[in-house]
Structure formats: C-alpha cells, structure tokens
Amino acid sequence: MGNLLDLPNINPASFMNTGDNNNSPKTNNNFNSKNYLNVRLDEGQKSKTITIRLLPMDLTTGNPFVKVHVHNVKVPKELATNPEKPYKDFICLKKNNNIDHAVYGSKCPFCEENNRAYEESKQETDPVKKKDLVKRSLDNKSREAVILRCIERGKEDEGVKFWKFKIRDDKTDPYNAIINLWALRKEEGERAGQTLNILDIYNGRDLNITITEGNSAPQILDASLSTPLSNDEEQMKKWIYDEKKWQDVFTCKPYDYLKLVSEMKTPWYDKEKGAWVDKDEYNAEHGNERANAEAEVNKTKDAVAEMAKAAEPVAQAPAAPAEEKPSFAASITVNDDDLPF
C-alpha cells in the first residue's frame, strides 16, 4: 500500500525517549468503556487473545507510547472496583508535565506523604515504628506506567482505544515486550537485507495479546503477515487524528479529592461549599436536615391522608372509581445533594 496521505507514522527512534510531555491537555471527562482496551478475563474465562494495531501517540515524534507517573494506593471499599482488592491508580499531579496544572495544581498528597514518612523514618530509632514509616513511604511512592493508543481488531467500529499498564522491574510488561519484539524483527530483517518495522502503519504487523489466568504478564506476538492499519486511507486518517487524548480517558482528580483518599476517607462533593469533603462528615452534618425534611414529607402525606379520609362519603352502593390524582406531597424533594458530583 502506498503512503498516499503521508500520515504521521510510528517512529522507532522515539522509543528510547518516551517522555511524558507529548500531548497538550484537553478536558473531556465523559466516561465511555469503549475508550479502554479490555484486557481483563471474564468470570470463568481461562484465557483470551485480543489483536491490536498501534497508533502513534505523539504525532510530532511518532512515539506510540507515553510514560506517566501514577500512585497505586489503598482506597475505601466504597471507591474500589473490587472490594476484595481495594486499590486504585491515580495520576500524580506533581510528576506529570502533560496535565492541566492550572486546573489540578502541582501538589500531590501521595508524594507529600511519601516524603513525610521517609524523612521521619530516617529519624526514628524504634525499629517497629521505623519499619511502619518505611512501608508508609513506599505505599505512597509513584510508579511509572505506560499508555499506548491502538485499534482493536474485530472492534474497529469502537474507534481508538487506550491501554495503560505499569512498568515492571523484571521487564515482562507490555512496553518492554513490544520494544523487544520490534528489535528482534528489525534484526531479522537486517540479516535478510530488508528494513522491517513491525509498528509501521502502512507495512507493519498487528500484535496478538494473550492473557492467561494466573499469569501476571500477557504474551505478545506479532502477526505473521505485514498489513496496513487499514485498506481505507481515509479511515486511517480518521483514527490517527482522533481528538481523544489519554488525559481524557485517564482523568486526574483534584488535590482535595486525593487528600481525602490518602487519609482513607470517601470523597463527597458538597455543592453548597463547592468542594470535596469527607462523606461521613457530610452525612453527620446534614443528617438532621435530611431527617427534618423526611419528617415534613411524612407529615404532609399524613395530612393529605386524613383529608382524604374525612372526605370519604357515607357507605353506599359502590360507584365508578374516581380518577386517581397524585398527592401534592409527592412533588416535595427531600434532598438532591446526594449526587457524587
């Protein structure tokens, strides 16, 4: 396939310079599950293979990856996707250059706790307390993760997807696996007198990702044939210039929200204050207001019931049922401040 449109392509020279400042931030926080590459096994599923084709993440450098700093911390069970494993990832507000610091700021409560516990551990002489402080520091340390942009084969209609995974010390993570596979195929091509870039959008290869129960690292193999991203170059253009950024998909949380999480409190947005507050404190503070509002509703309902009872006619031959009218008490709102936003 000829490079008719000369679209931004994946540039292997950018692999070893994967930075975290490639895309200008953009705000679009509408959640859509189709934006995420689903590498989780369904209940009862032992393994599955999904096929993807990488897209350039940075259209200037051609880098298909972006490195970000994240904190994986324990959270209140109410926030956990899996209550048995109450941990979540949060984008670090301090160590990432490509987020909107004007909105989120540049301070990170997890980094602050990491530094505080570390400094205290250096001064602590009690071995038990020292060990606890060291653990506390490590629990709040940021880790490097990588995000890539891709198209999932068989689900091209779902559009561009993003996949985030952590860098592993043993280098069995997808980032290192893909780079190693690219380097291996490059060497094979050179021995045959060919130039082979398996990540090229015109003459590259799809990647088959196999996830198996019990294996923490997926197996990644390239397809046997080189093919274009799409036979329709206009479709290629649409995917490559898709406006979704990783910041839209893996959104940041503001400092006050993260501070509450770092204290193992459940964040709750108080619309009157325009701020994130501790949910338990909010409920305690507004508990009487809710009780009074509910009492007023019940009192009104009782009054309406008494009025209806007093208006009942003396028993006589049954008449056709009158049209049921809604009680005005039903229109009274107890409290609509329980929305989590």
C-alpha positions as CSV (number, residue, x, y, z in Angstrom):
1,M,0.0,0.0,0.0
2,G,1.5,3.4,-1.0
3,N,1.8,6.1,1.6
4,L,-0.6,8.3,-0.3
5,L,-1.6,10.6,2.6
6,D,1.8,10.7,4.3
7,L,0.2,10.4,7.6
8,P,2.1,10.7,10.9
9,N,3.7,7.3,11.4
10,I,5.3,5.4,14.3
11,N,9.0,6.4,14.6
12,P,11.2,3.7,16.3
13,A,13.8,6.4,17.1
14,S,11.4,7.8,19.7
15,F,11.2,4.5,21.7
16,M,14.1,5.3,24.0
17,N,13.0,8.8,24.6
18,T,9.5,8.1,25.8
19,G,8.6,11.3,27.7
20,D,5.5,12.4,29.5
21,N,5.1,15.8,27.7
22,N,3.8,14.8,24.3
23,N,0.2,16.0,24.2
24,S,-1.4,19.2,25.3
25,P,-4.1,18.5,27.9
26,K,-7.7,18.5,26.8
27,T,-10.7,18.3,29.0
28,N,-13.4,15.8,28.1
29,N,-14.4,13.6,31.1
30,N,-17.3,11.7,29.6
31,F,-16.7,8.1,30.6
32,N,-17.0,5.6,27.7
33,S,-15.9,2.0,28.2
34,K,-15.1,1.7,24.5
35,N,-12.1,4.1,25.1
36,Y,-10.3,1.4,27.1
37,L,-8.7,-1.8,25.8
38,N,-10.3,-4.6,27.9
39,V,-7.5,-7.0,28.9
40,R,-9.5,-8.5,31.8
41,L,-10.7,-12.0,31.8
42,D,-14.5,-12.5,32.2
43,E,-15.7,-14.6,35.1
44,G,-14.9,-18.3,34.3
45,Q,-12.7,-17.4,31.4
46,K,-9.2,-19.0,31.5
47,S,-7.6,-17.1,28.7
48,K,-8.3,-14.8,25.7
49,T,-6.4,-13.3,22.8
50,I,-7.0,-9.8,21.5
51,T,-5.4,-8.3,18.5
52,I,-4.4,-4.6,18.3
53,R,-2.6,-2.3,15.9
54,L,-0.6,0.5,17.5
55,L,-1.2,4.2,16.6
56,P,1.3,7.0,17.0
57,M,0.6,8.7,20.4
58,D,2.6,11.8,19.6
59,L,2.0,12.9,16.0
60,T,5.2,15.0,16.0
61,T,7.7,12.5,17.2
62,G,5.9,9.3,16.1
63,N,6.2,7.8,19.6
64,P,3.4,5.2,20.2
65,F,3.9,5.3,24.0
66,V,3.7,7.9,26.7
67,K,5.1,7.4,30.2
68,V,3.2,8.7,33.2
69,H,3.6,8.6,36.9
70,V,0.8,7.0,38.9
71,H,0.1,6.2,42.5
72,N,-1.5,2.8,43.3
73,V,-2.9,3.2,46.7
74,K,-5.4,1.5,49.0
75,V,-8.8,3.2,49.0
76,P,-12.0,3.0,51.0
77,K,-14.0,0.0,49.8
78,E,-16.8,2.3,48.6
79,L,-14.4,3.6,45.9
80,A,-12.9,0.2,45.0
81,T,-14.0,-1.6,41.8
82,N,-13.2,-4.9,43.5
83,P,-13.8,-4.7,47.3
84,E,-11.5,-7.7,47.7
85,K,-8.7,-5.7,46.2
86,P,-9.4,-2.1,47.4
87,Y,-6.6,-0.4,45.4
88,K,-6.8,2.3,42.6
89,D,-4.5,4.1,40.3
90,F,-4.4,7.9,40.4
91,I,-2.4,10.2,38.1
92,C,0.3,12.0,40.0
93,L,-0.3,15.8,40.0
94,K,3.3,16.6,40.7
95,K,5.4,14.4,38.4
96,N,3.5,14.6,35.1
97,N,4.1,17.5,32.9
98,N,1.3,17.0,30.4
99,I,-1.7,17.6,32.7
100,D,-3.6,20.8,33.2
101,H,-1.8,22.1,36.3
102,A,-3.8,25.3,36.1
103,V,-6.9,23.2,37.0
104,Y,-5.4,20.5,39.2
105,G,-2.4,22.3,40.6
106,S,1.1,20.8,41.0
107,K,0.9,19.4,44.5
108,C,0.3,15.7,45.2
109,P,-0.8,14.4,48.6
110,F,0.6,11.0,48.0
111,C,4.0,12.5,47.2
112,E,3.8,14.6,50.3
113,E,3.0,11.5,52.4
114,N,5.8,9.6,50.7
115,N,8.3,12.3,51.6
116,R,7.0,12.9,55.1
117,A,7.1,9.2,56.1
118,Y,10.6,8.8,54.5
119,E,12.0,11.8,56.4
120,E,10.5,10.6,59.7
121,S,11.8,7.1,59.1
122,K,15.4,8.5,59.0
123,Q,15.0,10.0,62.4
124,E,13.0,7.1,64.0
125,T,15.0,4.9,66.4
126,D,12.3,2.4,67.2
127,P,12.7,-0.5,64.7
128,V,9.0,-1.3,64.6
129,K,7.9,2.3,64.0
130,K,10.8,2.8,61.5
131,K,9.5,-0.2,59.5
132,D,6.0,1.1,59.5
133,L,7.2,4.5,58.3
134,V,9.3,3.0,55.5
135,K,6.2,0.9,54.4
136,R,4.1,4.0,54.5
137,S,6.6,5.8,52.4
138,L,6.8,3.0,49.8
139,D,3.0,2.7,49.7
140,N,2.7,6.3,48.6
141,K,5.6,6.2,46.1
142,S,4.7,6.9,42.5
143,R,5.4,4.3,39.8
144,E,6.0,4.6,36.1
145,A,3.3,3.4,33.8
146,V,2.9,3.5,30.0
147,I,-0.1,4.3,27.9
148,L,-0.5,3.3,24.3
149,R,-3.1,4.1,21.7
150,C,-4.5,1.5,19.4
151,I,-7.2,0.0,17.3
152,E,-8.7,-3.4,18.4
153,R,-9.2,-5.8,15.5
154,G,-12.7,-7.1,15.2
155,K,-13.9,-4.0,17.0
156,E,-12.8,-1.3,14.7
157,D,-16.2,0.3,14.9
158,E,-15.5,1.2,18.5
159,G,-12.7,3.5,17.4
160,V,-9.4,4.5,19.1
161,K,-8.7,2.8,22.5
162,F,-6.1,3.3,25.2
163,W,-4.2,0.8,27.3
164,K,-2.4,1.7,30.5
165,F,0.0,-0.7,32.3
166,K,2.8,-0.5,34.8
167,I,6.5,-0.8,34.0
168,R,7.8,-4.0,35.8
169,D,11.3,-4.4,37.3
170,D,11.6,-7.7,35.5
171,K,10.7,-6.1,32.2
172,T,7.9,-8.5,31.4
173,D,5.5,-5.7,31.0
174,P,3.9,-5.0,27.5
175,Y,6.1,-1.9,26.9
176,N,9.3,-3.9,27.1
177,A,7.8,-6.9,25.4
178,I,6.7,-4.8,22.4
179,I,10.1,-3.0,22.1
180,N,12.0,-6.3,22.4
181,L,9.8,-7.8,19.7
182,W,10.3,-4.8,17.4
183,A,14.1,-5.0,17.9
184,L,14.1,-8.8,17.2
185,R,12.2,-8.4,13.9
186,K,14.4,-5.5,12.9
187,E,17.5,-7.7,13.3
188,E,15.8,-10.5,11.4
189,G,15.1,-8.0,8.6
190,E,18.6,-6.7,8.5
191,R,20.0,-10.2,8.2
192,A,17.8,-10.7,5.2
193,G,18.7,-7.3,3.7
194,Q,15.4,-5.8,4.5
195,T,14.1,-2.9,6.5
196,L,11.4,-4.2,8.8
197,N,9.4,-2.0,11.2
198,I,6.5,-4.1,12.6
199,L,4.9,-1.0,14.1
200,D,4.7,0.9,10.8
201,I,1.1,1.9,10.0
202,Y,1.5,1.0,6.3
203,N,3.7,-2.1,6.3
204,G,3.7,-3.2,9.9
205,R,2.0,-6.0,11.8
206,D,-0.8,-6.5,14.2
207,L,0.0,-7.6,17.8
208,N,-1.7,-10.6,19.4
209,I,-2.0,-10.2,23.1
210,T,-2.8,-13.3,25.1
211,I,-4.0,-13.0,28.7
212,T,-4.0,-16.2,30.7
213,E,-5.4,-16.8,34.2
214,G,-2.6,-16.9,36.7
215,N,0.0,-15.1,34.5
216,S,0.6,-11.6,35.6
217,A,2.3,-10.7,32.2
218,P,0.5,-11.1,28.9
219,Q,2.2,-12.9,26.0
220,I,2.6,-10.5,23.0
221,L,3.4,-11.9,19.5
222,D,3.3,-10.2,16.1
223,A,1.1,-11.4,13.2
224,S,2.9,-13.4,10.5
225,L,1.9,-11.0,7.7
226,S,2.6,-7.3,7.2
227,T,-0.5,-5.3,6.5
228,P,-1.6,-1.7,6.6
229,L,-3.5,-0.2,9.5
230,S,-6.5,-0.1,7.1
231,N,-7.1,-0.5,3.4
232,D,-9.0,2.7,3.6
233,E,-6.6,5.6,4.0
234,E,-9.4,8.0,4.9
235,Q,-10.2,5.6,7.8
236,M,-6.5,5.6,8.8
237,K,-6.6,9.4,8.8
238,K,-9.7,9.5,11.0
239,W,-8.1,7.1,13.6
240,I,-4.7,8.8,13.6
241,Y,-6.1,12.3,14.0
242,D,-8.8,11.2,16.5
243,E,-9.1,14.0,19.1
244,K,-9.3,11.8,22.2
245,K,-6.2,12.2,24.3
246,W,-5.0,9.9,27.1
247,Q,-5.8,12.7,29.6
248,D,-9.5,12.5,28.5
249,V,-9.6,8.8,29.3
250,F,-7.4,8.5,32.4
251,T,-8.5,11.7,34.1
252,C,-6.9,13.5,37.0
253,K,-8.5,14.1,40.4
254,P,-8.1,17.4,42.2
255,Y,-5.8,17.7,45.2
256,D,-8.6,17.9,47.8
257,Y,-10.1,14.7,46.4
258,L,-6.8,12.9,46.6
259,K,-6.0,14.2,50.0
260,L,-9.2,12.6,51.4
261,V,-8.3,9.3,49.7
262,S,-4.8,9.5,51.2
263,E,-6.5,9.7,54.6
264,M,-8.7,6.7,53.8
265,K,-11.8,8.9,53.6
266,T,-14.5,8.7,51.0
267,P,-14.6,12.0,48.9
268,W,-18.0,13.6,48.6
269,Y,-18.7,16.8,46.6
270,D,-20.6,19.4,48.7
271,K,-22.4,21.5,46.1
272,E,-23.1,24.3,48.7
273,K,-19.4,24.6,49.5
274,G,-18.2,23.8,46.0
275,A,-15.6,21.5,47.5
276,W,-14.7,17.9,48.1
277,V,-15.4,16.8,51.7
278,D,-15.4,13.7,53.8
279,K,-18.6,11.8,53.1
280,D,-19.0,10.6,56.7
281,E,-18.7,14.2,58.0
282,Y,-21.1,15.4,55.3
283,N,-23.7,12.8,56.4
284,A,-23.2,13.6,60.0
285,E,-23.6,17.4,59.4
286,H,-26.6,17.0,57.1
287,G,-28.2,14.1,58.9
288,N,-30.6,16.3,60.9
289,E,-31.6,18.3,57.8
290,R,-32.5,15.1,56.0
291,A,-34.4,13.8,59.0
292,N,-36.4,17.0,59.3
293,A,-37.1,17.1,55.5
294,E,-38.3,13.5,55.6
295,A,-40.5,14.3,58.6
296,E,-42.1,17.2,56.8
297,V,-42.8,14.9,53.8
298,N,-44.3,12.3,56.1
299,K,-46.3,14.9,58.0
300,T,-47.7,16.2,54.7
301,K,-48.6,12.7,53.5
302,D,-50.4,12.0,56.8
303,A,-52.3,15.3,56.5
304,V,-53.4,14.5,52.9
305,A,-54.5,11.0,54.0
306,E,-56.6,12.5,56.9
307,M,-58.2,15.0,54.5
308,A,-59.0,12.2,52.0
309,K,-60.4,10.1,54.8
310,A,-62.6,12.9,56.1
311,A,-63.9,13.5,52.6
312,E,-65.0,9.9,52.1
313,P,-68.8,9.6,51.5
314,V,-71.1,7.5,53.8
315,A,-71.1,3.9,52.7
316,Q,-73.5,3.3,49.8
317,A,-73.7,1.4,46.7
318,P,-70.3,1.3,45.0
319,A,-69.8,3.9,42.4
320,A,-67.4,4.1,39.5
321,P,-63.9,4.7,40.7
322,A,-62.9,8.3,40.5
323,E,-59.8,9.3,38.6
324,E,-56.8,8.9,40.8
325,K,-55.0,12.2,41.3
326,P,-51.4,12.5,42.5
327,S,-50.8,13.8,46.0
328,F,-49.0,17.2,46.1
329,A,-46.8,15.7,48.7
330,A,-45.2,13.5,46.0
331,S,-43.7,16.7,44.4
332,I,-41.7,17.6,47.5
333,T,-38.0,16.8,47.2
334,V,-36.3,15.6,50.4
335,N,-32.7,16.3,49.3
336,D,-31.0,16.1,45.9
337,D,-27.5,16.8,47.3
338,D,-26.6,13.1,47.4
339,L,-25.2,13.1,43.8
340,P,-21.5,12.3,43.8
341,F,-20.6,15.3,41.6
